[in-house]
Amino acid sequence: MKRLAEVCEKIAATSKKLEKVRIVAEYFTDPASTTEDAACASVFLSGRPFPIWEETTLQVGGSILWRIVAELSGNGGDLDATYRRHGDLGAVAGEVLPTPAKSPNLSVSQVQEFFRKIASARGPAAKGAMVRELLLHSTPLEAKYIIKIMTGDLRIGLKESLVEEAIAKAYGTPVASVQRANMLLGDIGQTLRLAAVCALDTAKMRLFHPLGFMLASPAESAEEALSYFQNATVEDKYDGIRAQAHCSGGEVRIYSRTRDEITESFPELTAPLGAFSQDVILDGEILAWSGAPGDGADAPSDAGRALPFSALQQRLGRKKVSEALMQRVPVAYLAFDVLYAGGELLIHLPLRERASVLDQLFSNRKPAGPHLGGLRDGLGFAGEPTAPRGAVVRASISGAASPEDLDRLFDEAQGRGNEGLMIKDPESSYTPGRRGKSWLKMKRHLATLDVVVTGVEYGHGRRIKVLSDYTFAVRDGERLVNIGKAYSGLTDVEISKMTKWFLAHTVLDQGLKLVVEPKIVIEVAFNNMMRSERHESGYALRFPRIVRLRPDKLPEEADTIERVREIYAQQAGNTHSPAI
């Protein structure tokens, strides 16, 4: 573990990606390390304690880690100042923890075994005791990176894609082969083991681990969208949550874009998703849906309409969903892509071929949730699907060859209460985790940003006992830089729920204000943007308010300072924005 911690220090010291890859590759093939240690290290270097396909979690919050570091340092009163200097609990541990009297000799594999023991321990006290034992057997430098791995925040400028490149370099194999095996297995450690014995081609698809999601880039206008490709495939952009469904032999698991399993929040979707005649992985959107047959809607105009995200929020994060709630907030899964079917991964195929496979899958489904909608010009399904509660339907698609087509479809989508359009190149392959110009999104013109909550404060009046005021930040490279604070927009229920989360994930208690783990993403709206020295970002939002929580987004997917500058520049072209 000492060697891995030293490697992490070297990686953090350079901003050059090729140099990071070289350092990791040399570590993997170091004679002093076993292949098993290298495999465990590849998982750690990807920023997680366990492989993606495993459902194991540590369930150790920042408050527990803070308390243990304070206890072991013997001088907890100074942690606040140290944290303000580093902004990272792992770095704090590396500075304040004492060096053990007897030099420890933990291997990387032993650290992962400790992690497994922590994950299996019941209750905060038992978990805390295991964490304490692990840190007692660690040098300060090892403890620094052990805590970083536990919190999933290495902050050394290394992504899993670079670890894949390092495996390819270390074992002399094409990076595409490494990427494919890792995608099939959901286990970069097992991918390394196969690469080490030249057996990457033996990797088989392992269902029930989430693949990366293909992402879309924003398009400001129909003209811009069609400048990238012609004869676009067009879908409504719904206000739901992106979800990947894995279906095999009647077993179904649903994963969010953050790769968390959310099946339990939507139990009525498992039966219709399990009705496919073969194993499949679908990409789609879960929506709250009004007017579905059986929910009491009689008027035709009420049938088949997506509800706002605020309605769907009632269903998120629940381990048990009552029949009453399912009746009150019915949901539908709208499938718009297929990633795996017929025993084959399909992401290399063009969208038009995947769409044909998806149409065939729905044609052959068992009668456990009807496929509703109408064909138009052979392009797919047109018009709004009408979904019964808990149904799975093929998302409607249309074609557009001109800006006028797109503008018309955009107005129609917004008339149905949807966000806008998804515009896709029919020749595009599915590229997980990448944001290119093959998929584009046109949304209604609202000034909004997806930001990360970095601090919370107790409210005033009736909210004096809850954390209702949120300070938030955008991404600036590896850093988060604050850009504003908002206190309106969430319901009392949401505020109460998030108060419990923030109290369990506090890293610095300043009395009325808490510094929290930067893991919660929210969408904020604002009237305009101004230059300001008040915030580290250099900008401030005028009249910010919270639009919604974004549990479907990772902090790494929050908006960047570059996006802030783009909005400011666009705004400045229309009106003068004073500095404050």
C-alpha positions in Angstrom: 0.0 0.0 0.0 2.9 2.3 0.7 4.1 1.9 -2.9 0.6 2.7 -4.3 0.3 5.8 -2.1 3.7 7.0 -3.4 2.5 6.3 -7.0 -0.7 8.4 -6.2 1.5 11.3 -5.1 3.4 11.1 -8.4 0.2 11.0 -10.4 -1.2 14.1 -8.5 2.1 16.0 -9.2 1.7 16.0 -13.0 -1.0 17.4 -15.2 0.1 15.4 -18.2 -2.2 12.5 -19.0 0.4 10.5 -20.9 2.7 10.8 -17.9 0.0 9.7 -15.5 -0.6 6.6 -17.8 3.1 5.9 -17.8 3.4 6.0 -14.0 0.4 3.7 -13.5 1.6 1.3 -16.2 5.1 1.0 -14.6 3.4 0.3 -11.2 1.3 -2.5 -12.7 4.4 -4.3 -14.0 6.7 -3.5 -11.0 8.2 -6.9 -10.0 7.6 -5.9 -6.3 3.9 -6.1 -6.9 1.8 -9.2 -7.5 -0.8 -9.4 -10.3 -3.5 -9.5 -7.5 -2.2 -6.3 -5.9 -2.1 -4.7 -9.3 -5.7 -5.8 -9.9 -6.9 -4.4 -6.6 -4.9 -1.2 -7.2 -6.6 -0.7 -10.6 -10.0 -0.6 -8.8 -8.6 1.8 -6.2 -7.1 4.0 -8.9 -10.5 4.2 -10.6 -11.7 5.9 -7.4 -13.7 3.2 -5.7 -13.1 0.5 -3.1 -14.9 -2.3 -5.0 -15.5 -3.2 -8.7 -18.5 -1.7 -10.4 -20.4 -4.9 -10.8 -20.4 -5.6 -7.1 -23.2 -4.2 -5.1 -20.9 -3.9 -2.0 -20.8 -0.4 -0.3 -18.8 0.7 2.7 -21.6 2.9 4.1 -19.1 4.9 6.2 -20.0 8.6 6.3 -17.7 11.6 6.5 -18.7 12.3 10.1 -17.4 8.9 11.2 -14.2 9.3 9.3 -13.7 12.8 10.8 -14.3 11.6 14.3 -11.7 8.7 13.9 -9.1 11.0 12.4 -9.6 13.5 15.2 -9.3 10.8 17.8 -6.2 9.2 16.3 -4.5 12.6 15.8 -4.8 13.4 19.5 -5.5 17.0 18.6 -8.9 17.3 17.0 -9.2 21.0 17.7 -6.8 21.8 14.9 -8.6 19.8 12.3 -10.8 22.6 11.2 -7.9 24.8 10.2 -6.2 21.9 8.5 -9.3 21.1 6.5 -9.7 24.7 5.4 -6.2 24.5 4.1 -6.7 21.2 2.2 -10.4 20.9 1.6 -10.0 17.1 1.7 -10.2 14.8 4.7 -7.7 12.3 3.2 -5.1 15.1 2.9 -5.9 16.1 6.5 -5.3 12.6 7.7 -2.0 12.5 5.9 -0.9 15.6 7.8 -2.2 15.0 11.3 -2.0 11.3 11.9 1.1 10.0 13.8 3.5 7.5 12.3 3.1 4.1 13.9 5.9 3.0 16.2 6.2 -0.3 14.3 6.4 0.2 10.5 3.2 -1.4 9.0 3.4 -3.5 5.9 -0.1 -3.5 4.4 -0.5 -4.9 0.9 -3.1 -3.5 -1.5 -4.9 -6.8 -1.3 -5.0 -6.6 2.5 -6.5 -3.1 2.3 -9.3 -4.4 0.1 -9.9 -7.2 2.5 -10.3 -4.6 5.3 -12.7 -2.7 3.1 -14.8 -5.9 2.7 -14.8 -6.4 6.5 -16.0 -2.8 6.9 -18.7 -3.3 4.4 -20.0 -6.4 6.1 -19.9 -4.9 9.6 -23.3 -4.0 11.1 -23.8 -0.5 12.5 -21.7 2.7 12.8 -19.9 1.5 15.9 -18.7 -1.8 14.3 -17.7 0.0 11.1 -15.9 2.7 13.0 -13.9 0.1 14.9 -12.8 -1.5 11.7 -11.8 1.8 10.1 -9.9 2.7 13.2 -8.0 -0.6 13.1 -7.1 -0.1 9.4 -5.8 3.4 10.0 -3.8 2.3 13.0 -2.0 -0.2 10.7 -1.3 2.6 8.1 1.4 5.2 7.7 0.1 8.8 7.4 0.6 8.7 3.6 -1.2 5.4 3.3 -4.0 6.7 5.5 -4.3 9.7 3.2 -5.2 7.6 0.2 -7.1 4.9 2.1 -9.6 7.7 3.1 -9.6 9.1 -0.4 -10.6 5.7 -1.8 -13.2 5.2 0.9 -14.8 8.5 0.0 -14.5 7.9 -3.7 -12.6 11.1 -4.2 -8.9 10.6 -5.1 -8.4 14.1 -6.6 -5.3 13.1 -8.4 -6.6 13.8 -11.9 -7.0 10.1 -12.8 -10.1 8.6 -14.4 -10.9 5.0 -15.1 -10.3 5.6 -18.8 -6.7 6.5 -18.1 -6.4 3.3 -15.9 -7.6 1.4 -19.0 -4.9 3.0 -21.1 -2.3 2.1 -18.4 -3.4 -1.5 -18.5 -3.0 -1.6 -22.3 0.4 0.0 -22.1 1.6 -2.3 -19.2 0.6 -5.5 -21.0 1.1 -4.5 -24.6 -2.5 -4.9 -25.7 -4.8 -2.6 -27.7 -6.7 -0.1 -25.5 -9.9 -0.9 -27.3 -9.6 -4.5 -26.1 -9.2 -3.4 -22.5 -12.1 -1.0 -22.8 -14.4 -3.7 -24.3 -13.4 -6.3 -21.6 -14.0 -3.8 -18.8 -17.4 -2.9 -20.2 -18.4 -6.5 -20.5 -17.2 -7.4 -17.0 -17.8 -4.2 -15.0 -14.6 -5.1 -13.2 -11.3 -3.3 -14.1 -9.4 -5.6 -11.7 -10.5 -8.7 -13.5 -9.8 -6.9 -16.8 -6.2 -6.4 -15.6 -5.9 -10.1 -14.6 -7.0 -11.1 -18.1 -4.7 -8.6 -19.8 -1.8 -10.0 -17.8 -2.2 -13.4 -19.3 -3.2 -12.2 -22.8 -6.8 -13.5 -22.4 -8.9 -10.3 -22.9 -10.8 -12.0 -25.7 -12.3 -14.5 -23.2 -14.2 -11.8 -21.4 -18.0 -12.5 -21.4 -20.8 -10.1 -20.8 -21.8 -10.0 -17.2 -25.4 -8.7 -16.8 -26.5 -6.7 -13.8 -23.7 -4.2 -13.7 -24.4 -0.8 -15.2 -22.7 0.2 -18.4 -21.7 3.8 -19.0 -24.4 6.1 -20.4 -24.0 7.9 -23.7 -24.3 11.6 -23.2 -25.7 14.5 -25.3 -24.3 17.9 -26.0 -26.5 21.0 -26.0 -27.6 22.7 -29.2 -28.8 26.2 -29.1 -30.8 26.1 -32.3 -32.2 23.8 -35.0 -29.7 25.2 -37.5 -26.8 24.3 -35.2 -28.1 20.8 -34.6 -28.4 20.0 -38.3 -25.0 21.4 -39.0 -23.5 18.2 -37.5 -25.5 15.6 -39.4 -28.5 15.4 -41.7 -31.8 13.4 -41.6 -31.8 13.3 -37.8 -33.7 10.9 -35.6 -35.7 13.0 -33.2 -37.3 12.1 -29.8 -39.0 14.2 -27.1 -36.6 15.2 -24.2 -38.6 14.1 -21.2 -38.4 15.4 -17.7 -37.7 12.1 -15.9 -34.7 10.2 -14.9 -32.3 8.3 -17.2 -32.3 4.6 -16.5 -30.7 1.5 -17.8 -32.7 -1.7 -17.5 -31.0 -5.2 -17.3 -33.4 -8.0 -18.0 -32.6 -11.7 -17.9 -34.7 -14.8 -17.4 -37.4 -12.7 -15.6 -34.9 -11.0 -13.3 -34.8 -7.2 -13.7 -32.5 -4.6 -12.3 -32.7 -0.9 -13.0 -29.8 1.5 -12.7 -29.6 5.3 -12.6 -27.1 7.4 -14.4 -25.1 7.5 -11.2 -24.9 3.7 -11.6 -27.0 3.2 -8.4 -29.6 0.4 -8.5 -33.1 1.9 -8.2 -35.2 -1.1 -8.9 -36.9 -1.0 -5.5 -38.2 2.5 -6.2 -40.2 1.2 -9.2 -41.4 -2.3 -8.4 -44.2 -2.2 -10.9 -41.7 -2.0 -13.8 -40.1 -5.4 -13.1 -42.9 -7.5 -14.6 -43.2 -5.6 -17.9 -39.4 -5.4 -18.2 -39.2 -9.1 -17.6 -41.5 -9.8 -20.5 -38.8 -9.7 -23.1 -38.1 -13.0 -24.8 -34.3 -12.7 -24.5 -31.7 -11.1 -22.3 -31.5 -7.4 -23.0 -30.0 -4.2 -21.7 -32.1 -1.1 -22.5 -31.4 2.6 -22.2 -34.4 4.8 -21.5 -36.3 7.2 -19.3 -38.5 6.6 -16.2 -41.4 9.1 -16.1 -44.3 10.0 -13.9 -47.2 9.5 -16.2 -50.7 10.9 -16.1 -53.9 9.6 -17.7 -52.7 6.0 -17.9 -55.5 3.4 -18.2 -56.6 2.4 -14.7 -55.6 5.6 -12.9 -59.0 7.2 -13.1 -58.5 9.5 -16.1 -61.5 9.5 -18.5 -60.9 12.3 -20.9 -58.8 11.4 -23.9 -56.9 14.6 -23.6 -55.7 13.4 -20.1 -54.2 10.1 -21.4 -50.5 9.6 -22.1 -48.9 12.7 -20.7 -45.5 12.9 -18.9 -45.7 14.7 -15.6 -43.1 17.1 -14.3 -40.0 15.8 -12.5 -41.4 17.1 -9.2 -44.1 14.4 -9.4 -41.5 11.7 -10.0 -39.5 12.9 -7.0 -42.0 11.3 -4.7 -40.9 7.9 -6.0 -37.1 8.4 -5.7 -35.0 6.8 -3.0 -37.7 4.8 -1.5 -37.0 1.2 -0.3 -40.7 0.5 0.0 -43.3 1.9 -2.3 -46.9 1.5 -1.3 -49.7 0.6 -3.6 -51.3 3.9 -2.8 -48.2 5.8 -4.0 -48.0 3.7 -7.2 -51.6 4.5 -7.9 -51.1 8.2 -7.1 -47.9 8.5 -9.2 -47.9 5.9 -11.9 -44.7 5.5 -13.9 -43.7 4.3 -17.4 -40.3 3.2 -18.7 -39.7 4.7 -22.2 -37.0 2.7 -24.0 -35.1 4.6 -26.7 -32.1 2.4 -27.2 -30.8 -1.2 -26.8 -27.2 -2.0 -25.8 -27.3 -5.7 -25.5 -29.6 -8.4 -27.1 -29.3 -11.8 -28.6 -26.2 -12.6 -26.6 -24.3 -9.7 -28.2 -23.2 -6.2 -27.2 -24.7 -3.9 -29.8 -23.1 -0.5 -29.0 -20.8 -0.7 -32.1 -23.9 -0.8 -34.4 -25.3 2.5 -35.9 -28.4 3.8 -34.1 -30.6 2.9 -37.1 -29.7 -0.7 -36.7 -30.1 -0.7 -32.9 -33.5 1.0 -33.4 -34.5 -1.9 -35.7 -33.4 -4.4 -33.0 -35.4 -2.5 -30.4 -38.5 -2.6 -32.6 -38.2 -6.3 -33.0 -37.7 -6.8 -29.3 -41.0 -5.0 -28.6 -42.8 -7.0 -31.4 -41.8 -10.3 -29.7 -42.6 -9.3 -26.1 -44.9 -11.4 -24.0 -48.2 -9.7 -23.2 -47.0 -8.2 -19.9 -47.1 -4.5 -20.7 -48.3 -3.4 -24.2 -46.1 -1.7 -26.7 -48.2 1.3 -27.7 -47.8 3.9 -30.4 -48.0 4.1 -34.2 -45.6 3.7 -37.0 -44.7 6.6 -39.2 -42.8 6.3 -42.5 -40.8 3.4 -41.3 -38.8 5.6 -38.9 -40.2 4.2 -35.8 -43.0 5.2 -33.4 -44.6 8.6 -33.7 -47.0 10.4 -31.4 -47.1 10.3 -27.6 -47.1 6.7 -26.3 -50.0 5.9 -24.0 -48.7 3.8 -21.1 -50.6 2.0 -18.4 -49.2 2.2 -14.9 -46.0 0.2 -14.8 -45.8 -0.2 -18.5 -42.7 -0.4 -20.7 -43.1 1.3 -24.1 -41.0 2.1 -27.1 -40.2 5.8 -27.1 -41.7 7.7 -30.0 -39.4 8.9 -32.7 -39.7 11.1 -35.7 -37.4 12.3 -38.5 -36.2 15.8 -39.4 -34.4 16.9 -42.4 -34.7 20.7 -42.0 -34.5 23.4 -39.3 -38.2 24.0 -39.9 -38.9 20.3 -39.1 -37.0 20.6 -35.9 -38.6 23.9 -34.8 -42.1 22.3 -35.4 -41.2 19.2 -33.4 -39.7 21.3 -30.6 -42.9 23.4 -30.3 -45.0 20.2 -30.3 -42.8 18.6 -27.6 -43.1 21.6 -25.4 -46.8 21.7 -26.0 -46.9 18.2 -24.5 -45.1 19.6 -21.4 -41.8 18.1 -22.2 -38.4 19.8 -22.0 -37.5 19.9 -25.7 -35.9 17.5 -28.2 -33.2 14.8 -28.4 -31.6 14.9 -31.9 -29.5 11.9 -32.9 -27.4 10.9 -35.8 -28.9 7.7 -37.2 -25.4 6.5 -38.1 -23.9 7.0 -34.6 -22.6 4.2 -32.5 -23.3 4.1 -28.7 -20.3 5.6 -26.9 -20.6 5.1 -23.1 -19.5 8.0 -20.9 -18.7 10.3 -23.8 -20.3 13.6 -24.8 -19.9 14.3 -28.5 -22.0 15.8 -31.3 -23.8 12.5 -32.3 -26.5 13.1 -29.7 -27.8 16.7 -29.2 -30.3 18.2 -26.8 -32.5 21.2 -27.4 -34.2 22.4 -24.2 -36.5 25.3 -23.3 -34.5 28.5 -22.8 -34.1 28.7 -19.1 -31.1 30.1 -17.3 -30.1 27.0 -15.2 -27.0 25.3 -13.9 -26.3 21.9 -12.4 -24.2 22.6 -9.3 -22.7 20.7 -6.4 -23.7 21.6 -2.8 -20.6 22.3 -0.7 -22.1 23.9 2.4 -25.4 24.1 4.2 -26.8 26.4 6.8 -29.7 26.2 9.2 -32.7 28.3 8.2 -34.7 30.9 10.0 -38.1 31.0 11.6 -39.9 27.6 11.2 -36.8 26.3 9.4 -34.4 27.0 12.3 -34.0 23.3 13.0 -33.4 22.2 9.4 -30.6 22.8 6.9 -32.4 24.8 4.2 -29.8 27.2 2.8 -27.4 25.6 0.3 -24.1 27.0 -0.9 -23.2 25.5 -4.3 -20.3 25.3 -6.7 -19.4 24.6 -10.3 -16.4 22.5 -11.5 -13.1 24.2 -12.3 -10.8 21.4 -13.4 -10.4 19.1 -10.4 -11.7 21.9 -8.0 -15.1 23.0 -7.0 -15.6 26.8 -6.9 -18.6 28.4 -5.2 -20.9 30.5 -7.3 -23.9 31.2 -5.1 -26.4 30.3 -2.4 -30.1 29.4 -2.5 -32.7 28.7 0.0 -36.0 28.4 -1.9 -37.4 25.8 -4.3 -37.5 22.5 -2.3 -40.5 21.2 -0.4 -40.4 20.8 3.4 -40.3 17.0 2.9 -37.2 17.3 0.6 -35.5 19.7 3.0 -36.1 17.3 6.0 -34.8 14.4 4.0 -31.7 16.3 2.8 -31.0 17.6 6.4 -30.6 14.0 7.6 -28.2 13.3 4.7 -26.1 16.4 5.2 -25.8 15.8 9.0 -24.5 12.3 8.2 -22.1 13.6 5.6 -20.7 16.6 7.4 -16.9 17.1 7.2 -16.7 20.4 9.1 -19.1 21.7 11.7 -18.9 25.5 12.0 -22.0 25.9 14.2 -24.8 27.3 12.1 -22.9 26.4 8.9 -21.7 22.9 7.9 -19.2 22.0 5.2 -20.5 18.8 3.6 -19.2 16.1 1.3 -19.6 17.5 -2.2 -21.8 14.7 -3.6 -25.3 16.3 -4.0 -26.1 17.9 -7.3 -29.0 20.3 -7.7 -30.3 22.3 -10.6 -30.6 26.1 -9.9 -32.3 28.7 -12.0 -31.5 32.4 -11.9 -32.4 35.7 -13.5 -29.0 36.7 -14.7 -25.3 36.4 -13.9 -22.8 39.0 -12.7 -19.1 39.3 -12.2 -18.3 39.2 -8.5 -15.3 38.9 -6.1 -17.6 37.5 -3.5 -17.3 33.9 -4.8 -14.2 32.0 -5.8 -15.7 31.4 -9.2 -15.6 35.1 -10.0 -19.3 35.1 -10.7 -22.6 35.4 -8.8 -26.1 34.4 -9.7 -28.9 37.0 -9.3 -32.0 35.6 -7.5 -31.0 31.9 -7.6 -33.6 29.3 -6.6 -33.5 25.6 -6.6 -35.3 23.9 -9.4 -34.9 20.4 -8.2 -32.6 17.8 -6.7 -30.6 15.9 -9.3 -30.0 12.4 -7.8 -29.5 11.1 -11.3 -26.2 13.1 -11.7 -22.7 12.6 -10.3 -20.7 15.7 -9.1 -18.4 15.1 -12.0 -21.4 15.8 -14.3 -22.1 19.2 -12.8 -21.6 22.3 -15.0 -18.2 23.8 -15.4 -16.7 27.2 -15.0 -16.4 27.2 -18.8 -20.2 26.8 -19.1 -20.6 29.7 -16.7 -18.4 31.9 -18.8 -20.4 30.9 -21.9 -23.7 31.9 -20.3 -22.2 35.1 -19.1 -20.9 35.9 -22.6 -24.2 35.2 -24.2 -26.0 37.3 -21.6 -23.5 40.1 -22.0 -24.4 40.2 -25.7 -28.0 41.1 -24.8 -27.8 43.2 -21.7 -25.3 44.9 -19.4 -24.6 42.9 -16.2 -23.2 45.0 -13.4 -20.5 43.7 -11.1 -21.4 43.3 -7.4 
